[in-house]
Amino acid sequence: MTALVRLRLEISYDGTDFAGWARQPEQRTVQGTIEEALARIMRLDPPPMLTVAGRTDAGVHATGQVAHVVLPFPAYQQINGAITRRLSAVLPPDVRVTAVEIAPDGFDARFSALKRRYSYRVCDDPTGVAPLERHDTVWHPRPLNLDRMNAAAALLVGEHDFAAYCKKREGATTIRRLLRYEWERKGDRLAVAAVEADAFCHSMVRALVGALLSVGDGRRDIEWPAQVLLNGVRDSAVKVAPAHGLALVEISYPADEDLAARAQETRRVRTLLSP
């Protein structure tokens, strides 16, 4: 039998021209692009399959994505030390593998992760988004009060069933632990959210941003997003924010000796404890 090696990859991409992370037939995706590049430089057929820490939707960016891939050791050994350089030569300019290393024992890019952090960029200047920021910043035509937004965000932090802010997927839990949700100003024109959780369900971050924008511009009360959460069902008044303002910026993992235990814990289906 051929010996195998598991590699940990750090990845950045501009999601503008990708149909999301996950491989799809006849679509340009981040996963498919990197897998094809790996197959090319290592002469593998079929291409290897990546496991990612957090799938991103079409148009969403990443500066701190993490994935793992299992490869035949002889193929890895042939180009050991030159993988990132060779990938850079064949990958398109809107995606980069910035680091590759042999993964520690027990490492799983998805299930070993402790938390994921996203940022969301909004410009509320009446003149609109600066041209060079148009691919990663959303224009909001009304001025935003970040004190109101942070007061509303604080009411959402903790472990809850976020069904009201997620697209339901059959058999998937919507219970998540929101660890941080804060907005801050970057200069006069820009408001940036930091959103961190142990995991996110589909469209959760963009729905949370959409809810807070309506608080920040005064259309909704500070308590409204928490009431939506308590109701537990999707509310048509929550507008999912556009994809291009969102970026995955960091995945955090435990110490190497705790990776396998963390992966086992994450695989458990979560339920909320009764008060």
ZAMARGU-4260 file (C-alpha; in steps of 0.2 Angstrom, whole numbers, plus 5000, padded with zeros to 4 digits):
<rodrens>
0) 5000/5000/5000 | 5006/5018/4996 | 5010/5028/5011 | 5000/5044/5014 | 5003/5061/5021
5) 4991/5074/5027 | 4995/5092/5024 | 4989/5108/5032 | 4986/5122/5019 | 4983/5141/5023
10) 4974/5149/5009 | 4969/5167/5004 | 4957/5172/4990 | 4947/5186/4982 | 4930/5178/4981
15) 4923/5190/4968 | 4924/5178/4953 | 4922/5162/4962 | 4905/5152/4964 | 4910/5149/4982
20) 4922/5137/4990 | 4914/5120/4987 | 4917/5111/4971 | 4902/5112/4959 | 4899/5105/4941
25) 4903/5118/4927 | 4907/5131/4940 | 4923/5140/4945 | 4926/5137/4963 | 4940/5139/4975
30) 4941/5121/4980 | 4941/5115/4962 | 4954/5127/4957 | 4966/5122/4971 | 4963/5103/4969
35) 4966/5105/4950 | 4982/5114/4954 | 4988/5101/4966 | 4984/5087/4953 | 4994/5097/4940
40) 5010/5099/4950 | 5010/5082/4958 | 5004/5073/4942 | 4989/5065/4951 | 4973/5058/4943
45) 4960/5060/4950 | 4964/5076/4959 | 4965/5075/4978 | 4951/5081/4989 | 4952/5096/5001
50) 4943/5097/5017 | 4941/5115/5022 | 4938/5123/5039 | 4924/5134/5033 | 4915/5134/5017
55) 4912/5151/5010 | 4898/5157/4998 | 4900/5165/4981 | 4908/5182/4982 | 4915/5179/5000
60) 4933/5182/5002 | 4946/5174/5014 | 4963/5179/5021 | 4964/5165/5034 | 4956/5150/5027
65) 4963/5133/5032 | 4961/5116/5023 | 4969/5099/5024 | 4973/5086/5010 | 4979/5068/5010
70) 4992/5064/4997 | 5002/5049/4992 | 5019/5052/5001 | 5030/5049/4985 | 5021/5063/4976
75) 5023/5074/4991 | 5041/5069/4993 | 5046/5074/4975 | 5042/5092/4977 | 5044/5094/4996
80) 5049/5112/5000 | 5043/5119/4984 | 5024/5116/4985 | 5019/5134/4988 | 5031/5140/4974
85) 5024/5128/4962 | 5006/5131/4966 | 5009/5150/4964 | 5015/5147/4946 | 4999/5138/4941
90) 4986/5146/4952 | 4976/5161/4945 | 4980/5178/4954 | 4964/5178/4964 | 4969/5163/4975
95) 4985/5159/4984 | 4991/5145/4995 | 5002/5154/5007 | 5008/5140/5018 | 5009/5121/5018
100) 5015/5109/5031 | 5013/5091/5037 | 4998/5091/5048 | 5000/5086/5067 | 4993/5069/5072
105) 4974/5071/5074 | 4972/5087/5064 | 4956/5089/5054 | 4954/5107/5046 | 4935/5107/5049
110) 4932/5097/5065 | 4948/5102/5075 | 4944/5120/5074 | 4940/5129/5090 | 4933/5145/5082
115) 4931/5155/5066 | 4932/5174/5064 | 4925/5184/5050 | 4926/5203/5046 | 4912/5213/5037
120) 4916/5230/5029 | 4903/5243/5027 | 4905/5261/5020 | 4891/5273/5026 | 4899/5288/5017
125) 4886/5297/5007 | 4898/5297/4992 | 4899/5278/4991 | 4913/5266/4992 | 4930/5271/4986
130) 4933/5263/4969 | 4948/5252/4975 | 4937/5245/4989 | 4922/5241/4979 | 4925/5222/4979
135) 4927/5220/4998 | 4916/5234/5005 | 4897/5236/5005 | 4889/5253/5003 | 4875/5257/5015
140) 4866/5273/5010 | 4861/5278/5028 | 4873/5284/5042 | 4876/5270/5055 | 4877/5272/5074
145) 4889/5260/5080 | 4884/5262/5099 | 4867/5256/5095 | 4874/5241/5084 | 4886/5236/5098
150) 4872/5236/5111 | 4861/5225/5100 | 4876/5214/5096 | 4879/5211/5114 | 4862/5203/5116
155) 4866/5190/5103 | 4882/5184/5111 | 4882/5166/5119 | 4876/5149/5114 | 4859/5149/5106
160) 4849/5141/5092 | 4852/5153/5078 | 4839/5145/5067 | 4832/5163/5064 | 4848/5168/5056
165) 4853/5152/5046 | 4847/5144/5030 | 4840/5127/5037 | 4849/5112/5031 | 4842/5095/5033
170) 4849/5085/5047 | 4860/5100/5053 | 4859/5108/5069 | 4858/5127/5070 | 4865/5128/5088
175) 4880/5139/5089 | 4891/5148/5102 | 4893/5166/5096 | 4909/5172/5105 | 4911/5190/5099
180) 4901/5202/5088 | 4908/5220/5088 | 4908/5235/5077 | 4922/5248/5076 | 4926/5263/5065
185) 4941/5263/5053 | 4942/5281/5049 | 4927/5291/5045 | 4920/5281/5030 | 4921/5263/5036
190) 4912/5252/5049 | 4920/5235/5052 | 4912/5220/5061 | 4922/5206/5069 | 4911/5191/5071
195) 4918/5175/5080 | 4910/5159/5084 | 4914/5141/5087 | 4906/5138/5070 | 4893/5146/5058
200) 4878/5139/5049 | 4874/5144/5031 | 4872/5163/5029 | 4873/5166/5048 | 4886/5180/5048
205) 4877/5190/5033 | 4860/5188/5042 | 4867/5195/5058 | 4875/5209/5049 | 4859/5213/5040
210) 4849/5214/5056 | 4862/5225/5064 | 4862/5237/5049 | 4844/5241/5052 | 4847/5245/5070
215) 4862/5256/5066 | 4852/5267/5054 | 4837/5268/5066 | 4825/5258/5057 | 4824/5245/5071
220) 4825/5245/5090 | 4841/5239/5099 | 4831/5224/5106 | 4824/5218/5089 | 4838/5207/5083
225) 4838/5197/5100 | 4819/5196/5099 | 4821/5188/5081 | 4833/5176/5088 | 4821/5171/5102
230) 4807/5168/5090 | 4817/5155/5082 | 4811/5156/5064 | 4817/5166/5049 | 4810/5183/5048
235) 4808/5191/5031 | 4813/5208/5039 | 4830/5202/5041 | 4839/5206/5025 | 4855/5195/5022
240) 4869/5207/5019 | 4878/5206/5002 | 4892/5193/5001 | 4907/5204/4995 | 4908/5213/5011
245) 4912/5197/5021 | 4930/5189/5023 | 4935/5174/5033 | 4951/5180/5042 | 4956/5167/5055
250) 4953/5149/5061 | 4959/5145/5078 | 4965/5127/5084 | 4969/5119/5100 | 4987/5113/5105
255) 4993/5098/5095 | 4989/5086/5108 | 4971/5091/5109 | 4967/5091/5091 | 4959/5073/5090
260) 4949/5076/5105 | 4942/5092/5099 | 4938/5084/5082 | 4928/5070/5091 | 4919/5083/5102
265) 4914/5094/5087 | 4906/5079/5078 | 4893/5077/5092 | 4876/5084/5088 | 4873/5099/5099
270) 4857/5102/5109 | 4854/5117/5121 | 4853/5113/5139 | 4836/5118/5147 | 4837/5133/5159
</rodrens>
